[in-house]
């Protein structure tokens, strides 16, 4: 079996023609429907899963798909546009977005597609996408925030782990859709890159929360006592995170 195979398709759900991406994934056991943050529907299925069967699964779950798609689009409509002048949070700071598309012609006059770049200059985040397409700008910004998260969140793990007397097996930066972080039974911690878009105290709380799961894989009184030993105001920080859920610009 080779790598994941993608195919774009569309299916009629009620009166609506809905585009989606069909992915056949090696070694995958079950079919999974997801609506990502950009409003794109994906059907991820086992290797031998057929396209007609993917359409059938979407029709069987039409009500959930349409409801989730509507909620996602409502959230997208409430986000600020990713254009020059937009304000983006970075922990306890705010950055002003400066979008400057790269030139599309190289020195020899041949058309090309530059990959784009993001550079922070003080309080300005200069983004150079291949075009003014907001999807491309979003992709570049997500990549930049992921890189910032890999450095900052790892440093916060290093700060708190010795104080709590724990040591994770590994720390990974993910893009979880519904969780700020997680801890596996094997001691692997995953942290959401979007933590770089919330106040630093909130991000620290998530780091501490997941580190405490290395000692207590539950939410027992002992677990919360351990969290409180490092973050006495964890309840306020948790409420603040809940209030921000779904409202971030990326």
Wavefront OBJ file of the C-alpha trace (Angstrom):
o trace
v 0.000 0.000 0.000
v 1.175 3.489 -0.808
v 0.544 6.941 0.562
v -2.853 8.500 1.201
v -4.838 9.057 -2.010
v -7.093 12.105 -2.283
v -9.959 12.755 -4.670
v -12.371 15.678 -4.859
v -16.041 14.810 -5.279
v -19.527 16.155 -4.518
v -22.725 14.643 -3.169
v -26.299 15.905 -2.956
v -27.549 16.135 0.620
v -31.208 17.081 0.507
v -31.379 20.097 -1.803
v -27.707 21.032 -1.441
v -24.770 19.898 -3.586
v -21.898 19.498 -1.136
v -18.250 19.204 -2.257
v -15.917 17.070 -0.197
v -12.480 15.449 -0.258
v -12.295 11.648 -0.226
v -9.115 10.201 1.305
v -8.154 6.538 1.252
v -5.623 5.963 4.017
v -3.370 2.901 4.343
v -3.893 0.877 7.513
v -6.954 2.886 8.515
v -9.686 0.669 10.012
v -12.747 2.915 10.146
v -14.356 5.647 8.069
v -14.396 9.129 9.581
v -16.188 12.297 8.448
v -14.757 15.645 9.484
v -15.488 19.294 8.747
v -12.247 21.212 9.171
v -11.906 24.791 10.417
v -11.910 26.097 6.851
v -15.323 24.564 6.131
v -13.983 21.702 3.989
v -15.560 18.264 4.377
v -13.243 15.258 4.409
v -14.102 11.565 4.347
v -11.135 9.539 5.573
v -11.616 5.858 4.884
v -9.809 2.485 4.794
v -7.750 1.679 1.723
v -10.366 -0.487 -0.011
v -13.246 1.913 0.648
v -14.985 2.969 -2.578
v -16.126 6.396 -3.712
v -19.815 5.313 -4.020
v -19.637 4.026 -0.443
v -18.212 7.388 0.705
v -21.202 9.174 -0.842
v -23.524 6.713 0.895
v -21.909 7.399 4.278
v -22.320 11.144 3.769
v -25.991 10.710 2.886
v -26.506 8.538 5.982
v -25.039 11.342 8.097
v -26.518 14.224 6.087
v -28.184 15.934 9.038
v -24.963 16.025 11.082
v -22.850 17.096 8.088
v -25.131 19.994 7.118
v -25.543 21.148 10.716
v -21.781 21.047 11.365
v -21.041 22.768 8.060
v -23.485 25.567 8.910
v -21.926 26.103 12.345
v -18.434 26.149 10.850
v -19.427 28.700 8.220
v -21.016 30.894 10.884
v -17.747 30.850 12.818
v -15.792 31.645 9.660
v -18.069 34.596 8.932
v -17.290 35.982 12.391
v -13.534 35.817 11.930
v -11.616 38.934 10.929
v -10.464 38.959 7.325
v -6.802 38.093 6.879
v -5.868 41.313 5.087
v -3.367 44.065 5.814
v -4.269 45.835 9.027
v -5.910 42.835 10.732
v -4.874 42.303 14.336
v -3.661 38.848 15.399
v -2.982 37.754 18.990
v 0.351 36.265 20.018
v 0.148 35.254 23.693
v -0.028 38.593 25.569
v 0.741 40.745 22.521
v -1.081 41.873 19.398
v 0.477 41.893 15.937
v -0.639 43.857 12.898
v -0.845 41.788 9.723
v 0.918 43.150 6.643
v 0.125 41.125 3.497
v 2.452 41.663 0.527
v 2.100 39.075 -2.285
v 5.323 37.815 -3.820
v 6.182 38.586 -7.429
v 4.885 35.948 -9.839
v 7.635 36.291 -12.460
v 11.213 35.181 -11.907
v 14.340 36.736 -13.412
v 13.949 34.759 -16.634
v 10.322 35.738 -17.126
v 8.965 32.269 -16.369
v 5.799 31.921 -14.333
v 6.316 30.364 -10.935
v 4.451 29.756 -7.690
v 6.433 31.016 -4.713
v 5.822 29.192 -1.470
v 5.487 32.413 0.524
v 6.951 33.497 3.827
v 6.071 35.077 7.175
v 8.374 37.371 9.132
v 7.791 39.190 12.386
v 9.118 42.738 12.588
v 8.337 44.045 16.054
v 4.558 44.382 16.263
v 4.118 43.684 12.547
v 3.670 40.237 11.027
v 4.668 40.550 7.375
v 3.213 37.801 5.204
v 4.259 37.244 1.590
v 1.847 34.759 -0.004
v 1.791 33.705 -3.643
v -1.452 35.665 -4.048
v -4.033 37.602 -2.055
v -6.093 34.435 -1.578
v -7.013 34.297 2.119
v -6.700 30.518 2.151
v -3.034 30.852 1.203
v -2.504 33.580 3.811
v -4.137 31.349 6.421
v -1.879 28.424 5.508
v 1.257 30.538 5.875
v 0.137 32.021 9.177
v -0.733 28.606 10.601
v 2.726 27.342 9.659
v 4.331 30.356 11.369
v 2.260 29.943 14.537
v 3.104 26.229 14.624
v 6.787 27.074 14.539
v 6.375 29.642 17.316
v 4.421 27.089 19.369
v 7.109 24.426 18.954
v 9.635 26.770 20.569
v 7.522 28.515 23.213
v 5.393 25.619 24.458
v 8.399 23.311 24.669
v 10.121 25.911 26.854
v 7.075 26.062 29.140
v 7.101 22.267 29.455
v 10.770 22.467 30.432
v 9.884 25.147 32.974
v 7.053 23.297 34.701
v 8.009 19.606 34.387
v 10.827 19.667 37.010
v 8.636 21.665 39.410
v 5.935 19.020 39.155
v 8.390 16.136 39.299
v 7.376 14.646 35.956
v 8.987 14.120 32.555
v 6.988 13.584 29.337
v 8.157 10.980 26.848
v 7.662 13.525 24.049
v 5.958 16.813 23.256
v 4.197 17.342 19.918
v 2.454 20.354 18.424
v -0.912 19.485 16.888
v -3.959 21.219 15.437
v -6.707 19.539 17.467
v -10.151 20.822 16.541
v -11.802 20.470 19.944
v -9.002 20.190 22.519
v -6.198 22.438 23.726
v -4.009 19.480 24.630
v -3.846 15.796 25.487
v -1.667 13.246 27.265
v -1.393 9.606 26.246
v -0.938 6.614 28.507
v 2.584 6.365 27.085
v 3.458 9.808 28.441
v 3.282 11.650 25.119
v 1.910 15.181 25.383
v 0.228 16.985 22.477
v -0.385 20.737 22.588
v -2.521 22.791 20.220
v -0.608 25.443 18.249
v -3.559 27.810 18.760
v -2.396 28.194 22.363
v -0.093 30.852 20.881
v -3.237 32.911 20.237
v -4.465 32.956 23.852
v -3.003 34.822 26.857
v 0.228 33.314 28.114
v -1.292 32.441 31.501
v -3.977 30.372 29.748
v -1.377 28.518 27.675
v 0.635 27.795 30.820
v -2.458 26.302 32.448
v -2.890 23.833 29.579
v 0.786 22.861 29.815
v 0.445 22.235 33.552
v -2.850 20.367 33.073
v -1.311 17.898 30.631
v 1.874 17.465 32.683
v -0.233 16.572 35.725
v -1.854 13.804 33.698
v 1.546 12.120 33.637
v 0.979 11.439 37.337
v -2.819 11.128 37.363
v -4.564 9.897 34.192
v -7.903 11.179 35.466
v -9.532 14.285 36.921
v -9.502 13.143 40.530
v -9.097 15.401 43.569
v -5.397 14.527 43.613
v -5.072 15.604 40.000
v -6.670 19.004 40.631
v -4.604 19.479 43.789
v -1.468 18.938 41.710
v -2.666 21.440 39.096
v -3.466 23.969 41.823
v 0.011 23.603 43.326
v 1.454 25.120 40.146
v -1.482 27.256 38.982
v -3.550 28.417 42.005
v -6.033 30.327 39.808
v -6.536 27.483 37.329
v -10.350 27.772 37.512
v -10.282 31.339 36.191
v -7.857 30.382 33.445
v -10.023 27.423 32.439
v -13.097 29.680 32.216
v -11.127 32.127 30.096
v -10.145 29.362 27.681
v -13.728 28.194 27.337
v -14.793 31.728 26.491
v -12.203 31.880 23.688
v -13.077 28.494 22.178
v -14.139 28.938 18.561
v -13.475 32.681 18.465
v -9.807 32.732 17.425
v -8.952 34.236 14.017
v -7.197 31.058 12.805
l 1 2 3 4 5 6 7 8 9 10 11 12 13 14 15 16 17 18 19 20 21 22 23 24 25 26 27 28 29 30 31 32 33 34 35 36 37 38 39 40 41 42 43 44 45 46 47 48 49 50 51 52 53 54 55 56 57 58 59 60 61 62 63 64 65 66 67 68 69 70 71 72 73 74 75 76 77 78 79 80 81 82 83 84 85 86 87 88 89 90 91 92 93 94 95 96 97 98 99 100 101 102 103 104 105 106 107 108 109 110 111 112 113 114 115 116 117 118 119 120 121 122 123 124 125 126 127 128 129 130 131 132 133 134 135 136 137 138 139 140 141 142 143 144 145 146 147 148 149 150 151 152 153 154 155 156 157 158 159 160 161 162 163 164 165 166 167 168 169 170 171 172 173 174 175 176 177 178 179 180 181 182 183 184 185 186 187 188 189 190 191 192 193 194 195 196 197 198 199 200 201 202 203 204 205 206 207 208 209 210 211 212 213 214 215 216 217 218 219 220 221 222 223 224 225 226 227 228 229 230 231 232 233 234 235 236 237 238 239 240 241 242 243 244 245 246 247 248 249 250
